[in-house]
Amino acid sequence: MSGTLSTLRRRGHTAALLAFRWLPAPVRRRVVGAVTPGFTVGAVCALQHVDTLLFLRQPHREGWSLPGGLLDRGESPADGVVREVREETGLRIEVGLPLTTQVNAAVRRVDVIYRVRVDERPHVEPGGEARDARWLRPGEVLEDADGPTREILALLERVAAPGAYDGRVVAPAAPPPAAPQ
């Protein structure tokens, strides 16, 4: 009996997905928006010189934070982080692919994290929201960093560990249930 129920659920799910696919795009977006959680999305840049990162003091944040901020509607993370770094530090940067992404489901926030390594520390002119800027080792700032920055620093440390993000298969796929005869 449970095999039949499982088959019916699977067929019902497939039928619902096929029906959803034929809905007009604006209707699909409204349905998805109504049944899925909304998240704020930001982009952050770890500007790195040897073993130091550029940290900022901003009036709306407690403690030190990394350059970055929320994306504007329709803005890509790469464009957003370039804009935020320029506004906050006066630096013009180019970014490659994101280093990693931090998702904090509890507060419904996603941060796309980029890293830019520099051979020489550029002159930084805090501006916009930034009031102070310093090149510090992550360990020096941990106690005086805001919560999201501490999360990002912990993630950056794990990403730097060799093999830290290598995945693996932990169990072979279960064979599909036999069809009833």
MDAnalysis code that builds the backbone (N, CA, C; Angstrom):
import MDAnalysis as mda
import numpy as np

u = mda.Universe.empty(543, n_residues=181, atom_resindex=np.repeat(np.arange(181), 3), trajectory=True)
u.add_TopologyAttr("name", ["N", "CA", "C"] * 181)
u.add_TopologyAttr("resid", np.arange(1, 182))
u.add_TopologyAttr("resname", ["MET", "SER", "GLY", "THR", "LEU", "SER", "THR", "LEU", "ARG", "ARG", "ARG", "GLY", "HIS", "THR", "ALA", "ALA", "LEU", "LEU", "ALA", "PHE", "ARG", "TRP", "LEU", "PRO", "ALA", "PRO", "VAL", "ARG", "ARG", "ARG", "VAL", "VAL", "GLY", "ALA", "VAL", "THR", "PRO", "GLY", "PHE", "THR", "VAL", "GLY", "ALA", "VAL", "CYS", "ALA", "LEU", "GLN", "HIS", "VAL", "ASP", "THR", "LEU", "LEU", "PHE", "LEU", "ARG", "GLN", "PRO", "HIS", "ARG", "GLU", "GLY", "TRP", "SER", "LEU", "PRO", "GLY", "GLY", "LEU", "LEU", "ASP", "ARG", "GLY", "GLU", "SER", "PRO", "ALA", "ASP", "GLY", "VAL", "VAL", "ARG", "GLU", "VAL", "ARG", "GLU", "GLU", "THR", "GLY", "LEU", "ARG", "ILE", "GLU", "VAL", "GLY", "LEU", "PRO", "LEU", "THR", "THR", "GLN", "VAL", "ASN", "ALA", "ALA", "VAL", "ARG", "ARG", "VAL", "ASP", "VAL", "ILE", "TYR", "ARG", "VAL", "ARG", "VAL", "ASP", "GLU", "ARG", "PRO", "HIS", "VAL", "GLU", "PRO", "GLY", "GLY", "GLU", "ALA", "ARG", "ASP", "ALA", "ARG", "TRP", "LEU", "ARG", "PRO", "GLY", "GLU", "VAL", "LEU", "GLU", "ASP", "ALA", "ASP", "GLY", "PRO", "THR", "ARG", "GLU", "ILE", "LEU", "ALA", "LEU", "LEU", "GLU", "ARG", "VAL", "ALA", "ALA", "PRO", "GLY", "ALA", "TYR", "ASP", "GLY", "ARG", "VAL", "VAL", "ALA", "PRO", "ALA", "ALA", "PRO", "PRO", "PRO", "ALA", "ALA", "PRO", "GLN"])
u.atoms.positions = np.array([
    [0.814, -1.191, 0.000],
    [0.000, 0.000, 0.000],
    [0.862, 1.261, 0.000],
    [1.974, 1.265, 0.775],
    [2.812, 2.466, 0.827],
    [3.475, 2.730, -0.519],
    [3.772, 1.687, -1.289],
    [4.338, 1.866, -2.624],
    [3.360, 2.563, -3.542],
    [2.089, 2.212, -3.434],
    [1.058, 2.840, -4.253],
    [0.892, 4.307, -3.865],
    [0.894, 4.591, -2.568],
    [0.765, 5.962, -2.094],
    [1.947, 6.803, -2.551],
    [3.145, 6.234, -2.483],
    [4.350, 6.938, -2.928],
    [4.265, 7.236, -4.423],
    [3.804, 6.285, -5.199],
    [3.668, 6.479, -6.638],
    [2.649, 7.568, -6.933],
    [1.536, 7.574, -6.213],
    [0.510, 8.601, -6.413],
    [1.046, 9.989, -6.061],
    [1.796, 10.084, -4.971],
    [2.385, 11.373, -4.583],
    [3.348, 11.881, -5.655],
    [4.184, 10.979, -6.135],
    [5.169, 11.341, -7.155],
    [4.468, 11.811, -8.426],
    [3.421, 11.100, -8.837],
    [2.677, 11.486, -10.043],
    [1.958, 12.825, -9.834],
    [1.383, 13.024, -8.652],
    [0.716, 14.291, -8.349],
    [1.692, 15.456, -8.372],
    [2.880, 15.234, -7.817],
    [3.925, 16.265, -7.798],
    [4.344, 16.615, -9.223],
    [4.530, 15.601, -10.058],
    [4.919, 15.826, -11.451],
    [3.831, 16.585, -12.194],
    [2.565, 16.215, -11.965],
    [1.454, 16.914, -12.621],
    [1.404, 18.381, -12.193],
    [1.634, 18.655, -10.908],
    [1.622, 20.027, -10.423],
    [2.752, 20.844, -11.060],
    [3.936, 20.253, -11.178],
    [5.058, 20.954, -11.807],
    [4.773, 21.252, -13.277],
    [4.165, 20.293, -13.978],
    [3.834, 20.518, -15.391],
    [2.795, 21.624, -15.534],
    [1.793, 21.644, -14.674],
    [0.776, 22.700, -14.720],
    [1.413, 24.055, -14.409],
    [2.305, 24.099, -13.424],
    [2.989, 25.335, -13.046],
    [3.778, 25.892, -14.225],
    [4.428, 25.007, -14.955],
    [5.262, 25.419, -16.084],
    [4.455, 26.168, -17.142],
    [3.180, 25.844, -17.298],
    [2.357, 26.454, -18.336],
    [1.700, 27.753, -17.883],
    [1.846, 28.126, -16.625],
    [1.299, 29.397, -16.157],
    [2.108, 30.546, -16.759],
    [1.492, 31.699, -16.985],
    [2.266, 32.859, -17.468],
    [3.344, 33.234, -16.447],
    [4.467, 33.739, -16.929],
    [5.611, 34.055, -16.064],
    [5.247, 34.974, -14.904],
    [4.456, 36.041, -15.098],
    [4.120, 36.897, -13.947],
    [3.333, 36.137, -12.870],
    [2.481, 35.220, -13.287],
    [1.709, 34.429, -12.319],
    [2.644, 33.482, -11.570],
    [3.577, 32.856, -12.299],
    [4.549, 31.959, -11.644],
    [5.351, 32.717, -10.595],
    [5.810, 33.948, -10.929],
    [6.596, 34.739, -9.973],
    [5.786, 35.071, -8.733],
    [4.509, 35.417, -8.926],
    [3.662, 35.733, -7.765],
    [3.451, 34.498, -6.891],
    [3.247, 33.346, -7.515],
    [3.057, 32.109, -6.747],
    [4.318, 31.790, -5.958],
    [5.464, 31.853, -6.602],
    [6.735, 31.559, -5.917],
    [6.962, 32.560, -4.794],
    [6.718, 33.845, -5.048],
    [6.902, 34.870, -4.020],
    [5.999, 34.667, -2.820],
    [4.814, 34.126, -3.061],
    [3.853, 33.927, -1.976],
    [4.184, 32.717, -1.105],
    [4.864, 31.725, -1.663],
    [5.087, 30.487, -0.908],
    [6.543, 30.261, -0.501],
    [7.438, 31.165, -0.879],
    [8.843, 30.997, -0.498],
    [9.285, 32.167, 0.364],
    [10.292, 31.939, 1.218],
    [10.754, 33.034, 2.074],
    [11.525, 34.070, 1.259],
    [11.424, 35.321, 1.675],
    [12.198, 36.377, 1.050],
    [13.496, 36.586, 1.825],
    [14.560, 36.877, 1.131],
    [15.865, 37.109, 1.741],
    [16.405, 38.444, 1.250],
    [17.160, 39.139, 2.108],
    [17.926, 40.282, 1.632],
    [19.239, 39.732, 1.100],
    [19.757, 40.363, 0.058],
    [20.992, 39.892, -0.565],
    [21.998, 41.025, -0.582],
    [23.183, 40.718, -0.106],
    [24.265, 41.687, -0.102],
    [25.507, 41.103, -0.745],
    [26.477, 41.954, -0.968],
    [27.770, 41.526, -1.499],
    [28.850, 42.156, -0.626],
    [29.850, 41.359, -0.283],
    [30.910, 41.769, 0.640],
    [32.254, 41.490, -0.021],
    [33.239, 42.352, 0.254],
    [34.567, 42.161, -0.321],
    [35.610, 42.043, 0.786],
    [36.346, 40.954, 0.761],
    [37.499, 40.785, 1.639],
    [38.713, 41.291, 0.857],
    [39.077, 42.545, 1.088],
    [40.273, 43.117, 0.465],
    [41.457, 42.674, 1.310],
    [42.344, 41.873, 0.728],
    [43.400, 41.222, 1.492],
    [44.777, 41.682, 1.053],
    [45.584, 42.082, 2.034],
    [47.005, 42.360, 1.829],
    [47.766, 41.451, 2.778],
    [48.475, 40.489, 2.247],
    [49.209, 39.474, 2.997],
    [48.245, 38.818, 3.992],
    [48.411, 39.058, 5.296],
    [47.545, 38.412, 6.288],
    [46.566, 39.391, 6.930],
    [46.368, 40.552, 6.292],
    [45.428, 41.536, 6.828],
    [44.273, 41.747, 5.853],
    [43.156, 42.212, 6.406],
    [41.988, 42.564, 5.612],
    [41.636, 44.014, 5.900],
    [40.973, 44.643, 4.956],
    [40.512, 46.008, 5.158],
    [39.170, 45.972, 5.900],
    [39.134, 46.616, 7.062],
    [37.913, 46.709, 7.863],
    [37.466, 48.161, 7.936],
    [36.162, 48.332, 8.069],
    [35.570, 49.670, 8.140],
    [34.751, 49.836, 9.407],
    [34.661, 51.081, 9.862],
    [33.711, 51.455, 10.914],
    [32.606, 52.239, 10.212],
    [31.369, 51.802, 10.453],
    [30.224, 52.455, 9.830],
    [29.190, 52.745, 10.905],
    [28.537, 53.898, 10.851],
    [27.621, 54.279, 11.930],
    [26.446, 53.328, 12.124],
    [26.018, 52.653, 11.084],
    [24.865, 51.762, 11.201],
    [25.248, 50.334, 11.594],
    [26.527, 50.086, 11.839],
    [26.999, 48.758, 12.233],
    [27.729, 48.874, 13.557],
    [27.653, 47.824, 14.357],
    [28.392, 47.806, 15.623],
    [29.739, 47.151, 15.391],
    [30.801, 47.870, 15.638],
    [32.141, 47.315, 15.474],
    [32.619, 47.393, 14.040],
    [33.697, 46.652, 13.782],
    [34.315, 46.632, 12.459],
    [33.496, 45.765, 11.523],
    [33.539, 46.103, 10.233],
    [32.870, 45.292, 9.219],
    [33.695, 45.335, 7.940],
    [33.411, 44.407, 7.058],
    [34.066, 44.378, 5.748],
    [33.304, 45.297, 4.792],
    [33.984, 45.829, 3.781],
    [33.280, 46.660, 2.805],
    [32.209, 45.847, 2.078],
    [31.086, 46.490, 1.828],
    [30.002, 45.828, 1.103],
    [28.666, 46.348, 1.557],
    [27.621, 45.783, 1.022],
    [26.292, 46.217, 1.403],
    [25.229, 45.525, 0.587],
    [24.006, 45.992, 0.735],
    [22.866, 45.395, 0.050],
    [22.876, 45.742, -1.429],
    [22.370, 44.821, -2.221],
    [22.279, 45.048, -3.658],
    [21.059, 45.906, -3.972],
    [21.186, 46.729, -4.989],
    [20.039, 47.461, -5.502],
    [19.205, 46.509, -6.356],
    [17.928, 46.822, -6.520],
    [17.052, 45.960, -7.326],
    [17.634, 45.789, -8.725],
    [17.770, 44.540, -9.143],
    [18.279, 44.224, -10.467],
    [19.788, 44.270, -10.599],
    [20.502, 44.586, -9.534],
    [21.959, 44.708, -9.575],
    [22.603, 43.343, -9.326],
    [23.631, 43.040, -10.077],
    [24.353, 41.782, -9.856],
    [25.231, 41.930, -8.613],
    [25.560, 40.804, -7.941],
    [26.469, 40.892, -6.790],
    [27.818, 41.533, -7.145],
    [28.359, 41.197, -8.317],
    [29.657, 41.774, -8.708],
    [29.552, 43.287, -8.851],
    [28.517, 43.770, -9.533],
    [28.341, 45.218, -9.685],
    [28.084, 45.875, -8.329],
    [27.317, 45.209, -7.475],
    [27.005, 45.754, -6.162],
    [28.233, 45.910, -5.289],
    [29.099, 44.896, -5.270],
    [30.283, 44.989, -4.408],
    [31.264, 46.024, -4.951],
    [31.374, 46.135, -6.264],
    [32.239, 47.169, -6.853],
    [31.716, 48.549, -6.454],
    [30.405, 48.752, -6.547],
    [29.796, 50.032, -6.173],
    [30.005, 50.333, -4.687],
    [29.735, 49.361, -3.835],
    [29.852, 49.570, -2.389],
    [31.292, 49.881, -1.983],
    [32.253, 49.150, -2.520],
    [33.662, 49.399, -2.169],
    [34.070, 50.802, -2.609],
    [33.639, 51.221, -3.797],
    [33.973, 52.570, -4.275],
    [33.346, 53.627, -3.369],
    [32.054, 53.433, -3.007],
    [31.363, 54.412, -2.151],
    [31.995, 54.499, -0.763],
    [32.399, 53.355, -0.212],
    [32.874, 53.324, 1.174],
    [34.357, 53.612, 1.332],
    [35.149, 53.344, 0.287],
    [36.601, 53.459, 0.437],
    [37.268, 54.333, -0.625],
    [36.571, 54.647, -1.689],
    [37.178, 55.376, -2.791],
    [37.968, 54.489, -3.731],
    [38.082, 53.190, -3.427],
    [38.850, 52.271, -4.271],
    [37.998, 51.769, -5.434],
    [38.624, 51.678, -6.585],
    [37.968, 51.060, -7.739],
    [38.559, 49.660, -7.872],
    [37.694, 48.671, -7.819],
    [38.155, 47.282, -7.873],
    [37.496, 46.549, -9.034],
    [38.105, 45.460, -9.415],
    [37.505, 44.488, -10.329],
    [37.460, 43.183, -9.566],
    [36.356, 42.478, -9.668],
    [36.234, 41.205, -8.966],
    [36.121, 40.064, -9.971],
    [36.535, 38.902, -9.533],
    [36.358, 37.693, -10.323],
    [35.091, 36.999, -9.859],
    [35.145, 35.694, -9.841],
    [34.005, 34.924, -9.351],
    [33.906, 35.056, -7.837],
    [32.709, 34.918, -7.285],
    [32.592, 34.960, -5.819],
    [33.422, 33.855, -5.187],
    [33.989, 34.143, -4.033],
    [34.745, 33.157, -3.281],
    [33.798, 32.148, -2.646],
    [32.722, 32.645, -2.051],
    [31.742, 31.787, -1.393],
    [30.480, 32.595, -1.139],
    [29.502, 31.954, -0.576],
    [28.244, 32.606, -0.223],
    [27.886, 32.224, 1.199],
    [27.442, 33.199, 1.970],
    [27.019, 32.969, 3.350],
    [25.502, 33.131, 3.399],
    [24.811, 32.079, 3.826],
    [23.356, 32.148, 3.978],
    [23.030, 32.046, 5.458],
    [22.327, 33.041, 5.973],
    [21.871, 33.014, 7.357],
    [20.348, 32.965, 7.310],
    [19.805, 31.741, 7.365],
    [18.359, 31.552, 7.241],
    [17.602, 32.161, 8.407],
    [18.224, 32.225, 9.587],
    [17.544, 32.757, 10.771],
    [17.128, 34.214, 10.577],
    [17.964, 34.992, 9.907],
    [17.629, 36.400, 9.675],
    [17.331, 36.668, 8.196],
    [17.277, 35.592, 7.408],
    [16.920, 35.655, 5.986],
    [17.818, 36.612, 5.220],
    [19.134, 36.345, 5.333],
    [20.138, 37.164, 4.680],
    [21.099, 36.271, 3.902],
    [21.449, 36.697, 2.702],
    [22.443, 36.018, 1.869],
    [23.528, 37.035, 1.540],
    [24.778, 36.674, 1.793],
    [25.914, 37.520, 1.418],
    [26.766, 36.782, 0.407],
    [27.010, 37.409, -0.725],
    [27.922, 36.884, -1.737],
    [29.276, 37.507, -1.428],
    [30.280, 36.645, -1.228],
    [31.571, 37.124, -0.720],
    [32.644, 37.019, -1.805],
    [33.301, 38.133, -2.031],
    [34.396, 38.224, -2.994],
    [35.697, 38.474, -2.233],
    [36.808, 38.101, -2.866],
    [38.116, 38.422, -2.297],
    [38.948, 39.107, -3.374],
    [39.600, 40.196, -2.977],
    [40.525, 40.901, -3.853],
    [41.841, 40.975, -3.102],
    [42.879, 40.354, -3.659],
    [44.205, 40.389, -3.037],
    [45.015, 41.509, -3.660],
    [45.695, 42.261, -2.808],
    [46.524, 43.366, -3.289],
    [47.954, 43.145, -2.834],
    [48.910, 43.499, -3.714],
    [50.326, 43.369, -3.373],
    [50.788, 44.493, -2.457],
    [50.220, 45.677, -2.651],
    [50.527, 46.834, -1.811],
    [49.218, 47.397, -1.284],
    [49.261, 47.863, -0.044],
    [48.054, 48.460, 0.536],
    [47.745, 49.779, -0.176],
    [46.583, 49.863, -0.807],
    [46.233, 51.129, -1.442],
    [45.783, 52.146, -0.399],
    [45.917, 53.404, -0.736],
    [45.404, 54.458, 0.145],
    [43.885, 54.360, 0.159],
    [43.315, 54.365, 1.334],
    [41.865, 54.255, 1.484],
    [41.338, 55.555, 2.049],
    [40.344, 56.093, 1.398],
    [39.707, 57.339, 1.827],
    [38.275, 57.013, 2.243],
    [38.047, 56.759, 3.555],
    [36.685, 56.413, 3.976],
    [35.697, 57.492, 3.539],
    [34.587, 57.031, 3.026],
    [33.579, 57.976, 2.562],
    [32.210, 57.332, 2.619],
    [31.212, 58.062, 2.211],
    [29.861, 57.528, 2.247],
    [29.496, 57.142, 3.668],
    [29.239, 55.865, 3.861],
    [28.864, 55.372, 5.184],
    [30.069, 55.068, 6.070],
    [31.251, 54.913, 5.500],
    [32.436, 54.534, 6.283],
    [33.031, 55.746, 6.995],
    [33.365, 55.567, 8.281],
    [33.951, 56.642, 9.086],
    [35.437, 56.418, 9.354],
    [35.868, 55.151, 9.306],
    [37.268, 54.814, 9.574],
    [37.586, 53.549, 8.796],
    [38.835, 53.383, 8.424],
    [39.284, 52.194, 7.700],
    [40.653, 51.795, 8.219],
    [40.836, 50.478, 8.437],
    [42.131, 49.967, 8.901],
    [42.386, 48.584, 8.319],
    [43.669, 48.328, 8.090],
    [44.100, 46.995, 7.684],
    [44.433, 46.235, 8.964],
    [43.682, 45.183, 9.250],
    [43.856, 44.416, 10.484],
    [43.843, 42.922, 10.190],
    [44.480, 42.154, 11.066],
    [44.381, 40.699, 10.985],
    [42.999, 40.299, 11.507],
    [42.363, 39.308, 10.907],
    [41.025, 38.920, 11.371],
    [40.960, 38.632, 12.867],
    [41.985, 38.013, 13.428],
    [41.988, 37.720, 14.861],
    [42.000, 38.969, 15.728],
    [42.567, 40.056, 15.208],
    [42.620, 41.309, 15.965],
    [41.250, 41.975, 16.089],
    [40.363, 41.653, 15.197],
    [39.104, 42.370, 15.114],
    [37.904, 41.529, 15.562],
    [38.124, 40.236, 15.765],
    [37.000, 39.335, 16.057],
    [36.108, 39.817, 17.188],
    [36.689, 40.244, 18.285],
    [35.891, 40.677, 19.430],
    [35.166, 41.983, 19.171],
    [35.667, 42.773, 18.228],
    [35.061, 44.078, 17.960],
    [34.463, 44.140, 16.554],
    [34.006, 43.000, 16.050],
    [33.346, 42.954, 14.743],
    [31.866, 42.714, 14.962],
    [31.054, 43.186, 14.025],
    [29.625, 42.932, 14.157],
    [29.339, 41.460, 13.830],
    [28.143, 40.999, 14.178],
    [27.782, 39.589, 14.020],
    [27.945, 39.054, 12.605],
    [27.377, 39.722, 11.598],
    [27.545, 39.217, 10.232],
    [29.014, 39.134, 9.811],
    [29.827, 40.098, 10.251],
    [31.254, 40.063, 9.894],
    [31.942, 38.875, 10.562],
    [31.604, 38.576, 11.812],
    [32.182, 37.395, 12.479],
    [31.800, 36.123, 11.725],
    [30.552, 36.034, 11.272],
    [30.126, 34.862, 10.489],
    [30.953, 34.734, 9.215],
    [31.148, 35.849, 8.529],
    [31.901, 35.830, 7.275],
    [33.364, 35.477, 7.529],
    [33.957, 36.020, 8.590],
    [35.357, 35.698, 8.904],
    [35.516, 34.214, 9.217],
    [34.575, 33.633, 9.935],
    [34.635, 32.186, 10.221],
    [34.527, 31.392, 8.933],
    [33.666, 31.816, 8.043],
    [33.521, 31.135, 6.760],
    [34.796, 31.263, 5.929],
    [35.400, 32.454, 5.904],
    [36.643, 32.644, 5.157],
    [37.753, 31.746, 5.686],
    [37.789, 31.562, 6.996],
    [38.800, 30.681, 7.589],
    [38.579, 29.231, 7.142],
    [37.334, 28.803, 7.106],
    [37.038, 27.428, 6.669],
    [37.327, 27.248, 5.180],
    [37.006, 28.250, 4.375],
    [37.252, 28.159, 2.935],
    [38.745, 28.037, 2.660],
    [39.572, 28.685, 3.479],
    [41.025, 28.662, 3.283],
    [41.641, 27.324, 3.664],
    [40.943, 26.512, 4.465],
    [41.507, 25.229, 4.896],
    [41.518, 24.252, 3.717],
    [42.650, 23.580, 3.485],
    [42.735, 22.642, 2.363],
    [41.685, 21.535, 2.487],
    [40.936, 21.331, 1.422],
    [39.945, 20.260, 1.393],
    [38.699, 20.518, 2.213],
    [38.578, 21.715, 2.787],
    [37.464, 21.990, 3.687],
    [36.116, 21.878, 2.996],
    [36.056, 22.190, 1.727],
    [34.775, 22.180, 1.035],
    [34.703, 21.104, -0.031],
    [35.561, 20.112, 0.088],
    [35.472, 18.992, -0.843],
    [34.295, 18.126, -0.426],
    [33.377, 17.905, -1.321],
    [32.217, 17.079, -1.018],
    [32.525, 15.606, -1.218],
    [31.569, 14.770, -0.834],
    [31.735, 13.336, -1.020],
    [30.364, 12.677, -1.035],
    [30.288, 11.534, -1.640],
    [29.063, 10.737, -1.612],
    [29.093, 9.941, -0.319],
    [28.067, 10.067, 0.501],
    [28.062, 9.366, 1.781],
    [27.272, 8.068, 1.736],
    [26.457, 7.882, 0.703],
    [25.715, 6.636, 0.532],
    [25.348, 6.510, -0.925],
    [25.374, 5.288, -1.433],
    [24.977, 5.131, -2.834],
    [23.475, 5.410, -2.967],
    [23.071, 5.768, -4.169],
    [21.647, 6.020, -4.414],
    [20.867, 4.733, -4.201],
    [19.720, 4.885, -3.580],
    [18.848, 3.717, -3.376],
    [18.249, 3.335, -4.714],
    [18.151, 2.033, -4.977],
    [17.534, 1.626, -6.248],
    [16.061, 2.026, -6.233],
    [15.507, 2.349, -7.407],
    [14.111, 2.730, -7.436],
    [13.234, 1.549, -7.011],
    [12.067, 1.847, -6.424],
    [11.192, 0.736, -6.002],
    [10.729, -0.039, -7.220],
    [10.575, -1.304, -6.999],
    [10.111, -2.173, -8.086],
    [8.671, -1.813, -8.417],
    [8.368, -1.823, -9.695],
    [7.004, -1.541, -10.130],
    [6.098, -2.697, -9.738],
    [4.883, -2.376, -9.254],
    [3.965, -3.456, -8.884],
    [3.606, -4.294, -10.103],
    [3.468, -5.542, -9.895],
    [3.187, -6.465, -10.998],
    [1.727, -6.760, -11.117],
])
